[in-house]
Amino acid sequence: MASDKEKPLPNVPEEEGREDKVYGNVLTELESVDLPLGTTLRSVYDDQPNAHKRFMEKLDARIRNHDREIEKMCNFHHQGFVDAITELLKVRTDAEKLMGQVTDTNRRLQDAGKEVTAQTEEVIRCRIQQRNMATTVEKLQLCIPVLEMYSKLKEQLESKRYYAALKTMEQLENIYIPRVSQYRFCQIMAENLPRLREEIKEISMSDLKDFLESIRKHSDKIGETAMRQAQQHRTFNSAVQKQASLGDTKPLYSLNGRTPNQHNGLALEEGGEEEEEGDEEVLTAQDLVDFSPVYRCLHIYTVLGDRETFENYYRKQRKKQARLVLQPQANMHETVEGYRRYFNQIVGFFVVEDHILHATQGLVTRAFTDELWNMALSKIIAVLRTHSSYCNDPDLVLELKNLIVIFADTLQGYGFPVNRLFDLLFEIRDQYNETLLKKWAVVFREIFEQDNYSPIPVDTEEEYKYVLSRFPFHDPEIEKQQFPKKLPMSQSVPQIYTQVKEFIYASLKFSESLHRSSTEIDDMLRKSTNLLLTRTLSGCLQNLIKKPHIGLTELVQIIINTTHLEQACKYLEDFITNITNVSPETVHTTRLYGLSTFKDARHAAEGEIYTKLNQKIDEFIQLADYEWSMPESDGRASGYLMDLINFLRSTFQVFTHLPGKVAQTACMSACKHLSTSLMQMLLDTELKQISMGAIQQFNLDVIQCELFASSEPVPGFQGDTLQLAFIDLRQLLDLFMVWDWSTYLADYGQPTSKYLRVNPATALALLEKMKDTSKKNNIFSQFRKNDRDKQKLIETVVKQLRSLVNGMSQHS
């Protein structure tokens, strides 16, 4: 206890003072409305234990202090409050009186202000109307431009100014309608604009379709105009070149194909007239066709943002039209007008496309037109190749070629490649040459049919010069002769020569305007001329020679004619050289094959002469009427043989104009054939018996043949060459006439044998026939010793001849 008492006590006043200060601050914070209570209250409870209780005590003490202050304040102001209430009660009566006065005054004021109120309301109403009118005017000022633009749009649609209408629509949508979009009529307008756009698209598309139909109809006229202008341009260039070459003595034809004359179907004068007409009025595609629908439709679709659709549609339709244009008429090949219309339509089509290409930006492209042209070019070439093959008239083929050249030049002027067309012309040139060859084959046949196959009679100098102007003939001997005189060739020779030149002219016509060099043209002419000579003329000559009515005289004249034509070939070479100005010494120059042609024809005629001579000899031989069992000869030659020899003499006299070897060959061939025919007559198997008298008569006929051969019917034979044709017959007849069998059998096989040309088989066959005759007369001859001896000799000779024949067969 003592220790407890001794322990020091805490300082209670200091502790309480510190707590009062803390709680005082808390209460101050609670009384402040600006501070949050959460933090303050948390500080109370988070302090030491029993803090809440002590805080409540402090709070109650604070409240009691405030109550005492309030009570003091009320006591201080209570008397003033009582005085104020008393004063207020006194004022109440005056206030009620004042209220009555105010009410009366208000009533009287109301009565007095009714008129003013009415007028004021009228003013207010007018002010409202004025404000509404101003607002209406303001809104109308916004709407009127919209309505004016819409009215303008309607007018533009009615006047078909669709591009301007689209621009107006664009302004309405972007500028005017947004300003007054809250109004119903503007909404209706805005809703109508897409419909109007579609109508414009449909109308413009309809106009485009009408345009496409129109240019399809006008393509022919457009193409005709373009080709005519191209032709006038070519004619003008040709005239300039011809004028530049005046004074030049060179050929009729120019090598570039630009010189107009009567041969190319276009006279210079006519070209000049056409050129003057062209100068007066040069029509273009725009002059013939209104392109505004295309421009309009293009602009419209561009504005509408649908240009690609329009381009695709236009190109698709034009491709369809191109295919229609490229389809030819079935009978196009019958007349040149058919080809002309076909070309006009194609040219018109591509002239329009070229104009569209340059007048619009991107509607058609160069790639598109090139694609169209390549497709068209393939079709055109196929069509021309097919239809030209049906044509058999060279004049029509030539006109077609001229059309193709103008067609190519026209399109080349518009930038389209045309090389394949000129390549096609080379194919058509071959066909043209074929038609020319057929035509000239008819011409040659007519010339040969009308020829009299006799030398040309010339009575005067003029006639002689006329013939020389048509055919290059020079013979000093004939020139020295007096008139009248005869030229060795017949009238067909100058005609053939002239026609060959005409063929060269005709062939040259096709080579014009093909843009080829002189050397190429020269080569073409020579090749076509070679075909004429080696195929057409040669074929006509061969057929002529084989004709039955052509006799020996005609064949002789044909040989003479071909000789002169052969000599004239060099003049044809010079003729072509003068036309083309290409020297014949040029490395690649083709030579004419006329020499071989006429040589072949002459050889064929010579062979035909030999054949006909032999046929004529056979005809005479068939007239032979031997009495093979006659006991002795008549002592003179047979009549048929003398007629035959006379025929041969007269025939060989005609051969005097033939080359020497031809006449000699013909004479030798005739003698050999006569000898062979006579030998065959003796050895005929149907002839069973021959008497010695018949042998003697036959010998007389052979002697006449030998005399004919020795008389030199054709000059040029050396010695007895011609008589050797009858040597076989002569030795055979001598053997039987002399009956020299011992010599024949003894010398058989020796080179020096007298009967070297007698064949044992031939001798045996003839001896058998005589043996049969001996047997027939055996009944009477067996009593005569000489006849019996002869019969034995014959039998002996027959045996020996048979042994020789058997020996020959075994040896062989």
Buried (B, 14 or more C-beta within 10 A) or exposed (E): EEEEEEEEEEEEEEEEEEBEEBBEEBBEBBEEEEEEEEEBBEBBEEBEEEBEEBBEEBBEEBEEEEEEEEEEEEEEEEEEEEEEEEEEEEEEEEEEEEEEEEEEEEEEEEEEEEEEEEEEEEEEEEEEEEEEEEEEEEBEEBBEBBBEBBEBBEEBBEEBBBBBBBBBBEBBBEEBBEBBEEBEEBEEBBEBBEEBBEBBBEBBBEBBBEBBEBBBEBBBBBBBBBBBBBBBBBBBEBBEBBEEEEEEEEBEBBBBBBBBBEBBEBEBEEBBEBBEEBEEEEBEBEEBBEBEBBBBBBBBBBBBEBBEEBBEBBBEBBBEBBEEBBEBEEEBBBEBEBBBBBBBBBBBBBBBBBBBBEBBEEBBEEEBBEEBBEBBBEBBBEBBEEBBEEBEBBBBBBBBBBBBBBBBBBBBBBEBEBEBBBEBBEBBBEBBBBBBBBBBBEBBBEBBEEBEBEBBEBEEEEBBEEBBEBBBBEEEEBEEEEEEBEBBBBBBBBBBBBBBBEBBBBBBBBBBBBBBEBBBBBBBBBBBBBBBBBBBBBBBBBEBBEEEEBEBEBBBBBBBBBBBBBBBBBEBBEBBBEBBEBEBEEEEBBEBBBBBBBEBBBEBBBBBBBBBBBEBBEEBBEEBEBEBEBEEBEEEBBEBBBEBBEBBEEBBEBBEBBBEEBBBBBBBBBBBBBBBBBBEBBBEEEBEBBBBBBBBBBBBBBBBBBEBBEEEBBEEBEEEEBBBBBBBBBBBBBBBEEBBBEEBBEBBEEEEBBBBBBBBBBBBBBBBBBBEBBEBEEEEBEEEEEBEEBBEEBEEBBEBBBEBBEEEEEEE
